[in-house]
Structures are given as structure tokens and as C-alpha cells.
């Protein structure tokens, strides 16, 4: 090891330690294995750079993190102890005092944090950088000896009292932090793998994470959390218990990637979230052009560990690493949903397919982009739907088990009011990949449209379990529950998302529909107003808010709308029908709704909407349902 390589080794060691600060069992042996250096080499490098031994170096990094948490959070000392991986409060106090000349509690007092030992009311945001960038100066800090207790007897009594208090405190905190219910035994979240190398290794690291997630999602009898939820734990100081509790999973798969000398080294850990123990740890080394064979081996070994030996037919993914990286970049752009991002994503997918013409998943995602464009108001609906169907069918010809392509077709058929075709297509998609949260959610919306509300709740419940941190899925599930008169489930869903999604306008729209369905019109008005404040450009539910105004006896707003409304499109007549319903004007409501239907506009939840429940026996309402083939 040359001296010029030493700083890189130090940086990599720092990242390894920082990613495992809350693991007291992390050892130098593990570090040496990941860094591909011997103990003596690492010891020599550390002595040259820091004057610390390897064990003291790891401890000092933990203590620096503890000091940072004391300065910037209101976490209790026992919680900080767990977060930095020190095994007891006594050791934390002893080591901290040796390093900084003052006890942890006195250090906090000196930095004037208010009420430092209070139980925190919410999750404290962790900084991106876990510790200061410079570990230690070449000369260690001067250690100021603590004040000596008055006597040995005094010390014994003090330690006994402190020990009892800390033990009780830790016990209470441990019980409070445990998950409220045991998750399914065969449930897993794949956390983003950590890149321990240079920035140019990041695409390979992201690709390994994605390929492993895709492959484990296809294992039979395993519930796998969607990446839109699990990726939120890429940089977190939450404990294993907390992540398992948040995602309701029994297992976490974590990993780290190091690329050196044309080799990829990947260390993976399978963790039991309930017992907080590592069930399985393994390190793999392959040539860096053999990533896909490496991920196949990791998934096969993990499946054996969980006794899941049978997998469904894999999706037709590429083995061309350049094409795969282009696909990942395009797929990330789709998440943003802006017109520019969707257009750029198509170019990435086209480049990927140019490199591998059999890359079915890239073609399927191109179909999804075209399906989304008219939904978001971009471009011509007819032309976009034609292209979406064309590319979805092309992907299915290459890969008859491609759930993404079937999901796109199902969404298209739903939009075109082809109810039976949509249901059948979604069933096929779910058969090929029941872990696809988006497909489960889209299917629930079709079931809602045709009035199969218990089944809609069943599938949206599955979608929420697979992607618990995605606000759109939770909002749709809450509305499903409200329409099914399952207000217990709807209220529970709203409560679970209150802290997570209070800044998401779709959360407040869902709350508005729950209140509307329950007849709590003023609360519904407030919820729709909050949604409008958060996203002024989204006006789809304005007529629904006016319906609630009329129902709450605020009739002037509704009457003013009707007088001033300019009727240009069939959708305008639908909005008019909604406001007339709020005013309890049945004939005017039905006449406007029929005008919308004759103009080929049919709001897909018309059959189950609480707005039109009073008119289910009205002959015009029945005729409209028959016109769009959604009558019983």
C-alpha cells in the first residue's frame, strides 16, 4: 500500500464506520475484509495518519457522532448510546469523559440545549454527514480530568442509583420502540446499498441495489417493500427496530459496494428486525463487468437462507450494463412527472433499447410514460394512448410475464372505461408480480369504479403494505375505505399518514372525501382548502368543494358558481351536476350529468361517489350507468 493510497483507505474506512455506527459488533476484521487490506496494513496507515490504534479510531468516531448528537438533538443519553453503537451508558460516559474531558450530560448542559433529557416528540432529522469530516488532529485533545467524587462509598451509591435509573429508562425506551405488531415472517425491505468507493462507482452501486430488489420481488411467498418507500432509508440513523416498525417488515437486506482494481466487492447482511440480529452476512467479489451474475448469486443465496427456493419467471432485463444504467436514469426521471422529465426519460429508454433490442422493461416503461402524459395534461390523449398500447404490447411480446406492461394496459383500459378488460389485465399483472405496489393500487381503482368496494379495499391494503411511504397510494386506499363505509379503516389510514404526508395535497384531498362521505361538510371544506393551498394548480376537486359548501348551507358560493360558469366541455357539465347535487336539485343535477355523458365524459367513480348516492334510483342515473356499461 503506497502512501498516496492511504487517504483513500482512510476515507473508505470512515464511510464503513459511519454506516455501522449503531452496530456495536462492527469489527476491524469486517473493515479489513471490505477494504481488502490486512490488519497490519490498516494499523500502519492509521498510525501514520492519526496516531490512533484501529480500535481507538473506531471508538473515537463513535464518540464524535455522540458529541454531535448531544449538540444538535434532544435524544436521551440512552438513545444516543444505541445510535453510536456503544454497549452501555457507563462505557459511553467513561469513553466520552476520557476523550473530551467532560461527561455527556455536562457537555450537553454547557451547550444549553433546552430540556435535554425530555422524550422527543418527533423524529429528529439526522444530518447527511454523520460526523465531522476531520476525525482527529495529529495531536490528541487535552483531556481534563473530571472532578473526583467525595468518597468511594459515595461513588458506589451514586453508580447504583444511576445504574438503576438508566436500566429502567432503557427498558421503557426499548418497550416503546418495539413494533406494535409482528410483521409477516416472509417480508423484506431492500435498503439502498452504500457506495464505499469513488463517485463513478455510484451507478454500479445503484444498479446492484435495483437488480437485487427486482429479483427478490419475484420470489414466491415473499412480500417485498417498494423502492419508493425503502429508498427513504438510504441515509438514516433510525435503528433496525424503527425501520422494521415503519415498513412493517420482518427482514432488512443491507449492503455495501467497493470497486477497486476492476473488481467489485459487495458485502450483504440479512437482518431480523424483531430480534435485531444478523441472520446472514456474506461478502462477494467479482470482476466489475460481471455485476448481473453477482446479483443473481446474492439473491439465490438469500432465498436459500429464507427457505424460498422457487422463483417466478424473471423479467426480460438486459445484461448490458450501459443499457441498464441508461434505463435507471430514465426510470428516475419518470418519478418527477414533469413534462420535461417525461420527455427526457423517453430518450434514455430509446438509447437503452438501441443497445439491447430485447430490453422489454425499458420498452414497458416507455409505454408507461405515454400512458401518463395525457393523465397529467401533456399532449394529445388519443395519440398518447395509441403509443402506450403499442409499446406495452411490444414489451409483452418480448416478455410475456412483464407486469409493468400489463399494468400500463390495465390503466389504459380503465381510462377508456373498458372495465372487464382492465380487470383481467391487472389480474395477469398481479399473477406475474404480486409485489408490484403500483399495479395492486391501480387494480383497486378499477374495482372501485365498478362498485366492488370490499375487493378494492383488499387490494389497496396490499398496495399500502408494499409501499407504505407513498402518499398517493395511501390517499387512494383511504378513499376506497370511505366509499366502502369502512370509516374505521379510513380514519386509521389518515392517522398513520398524518405526520408523514401533512405536506402532500393528495393526503388532504383524501381527508376531504372521507369527511364528505361521513357528512362532515365543514371539515371537508377545510381539507379541500388545505389541498388547494398546497397545490393551487390542481383544480380537479373544486366542484366537490362547492358541493360541500352547499351541503353546509353556504349556498351563495354554489349559486355564484352556477351563474358565472362558462360551459365549454363535457367536463364542465359534470362539475355543474356536482354543484346541483349539493343544492339538492335532483332534476338539474341529472340533466347536467346526462349532458356530460352524451359528450363522452364519465367520471370513473360516478357509480360509487357519495355525491350521487341519493340519485341511484333516478332513471337518468341508471341510463348513464348502462350507457357506460357499469350498471349492475
Helices and strands as residue ranges (DSSP letters): H 3-19, H 28-35, H 39-50, H 54-72, H 77-83, H 89-100, H 104-110, H 152-177, E 187-190, E 194-195, G 199-201, H 202-216, E 223-224, H 227-230, G 231-233, H 240-247, E 251-260, E 263-272, E 277-287, H 291-305, H 321-336, H 339-355, H 360-375, H 381-398, H 403-415, H 419-432, H 437-449, H 453-466, H 471-483, H 487-501, H 505-517, H 521-534, H 542-551, H 555-564, H 570-582, H 586-598, G 610-615, H 619-627
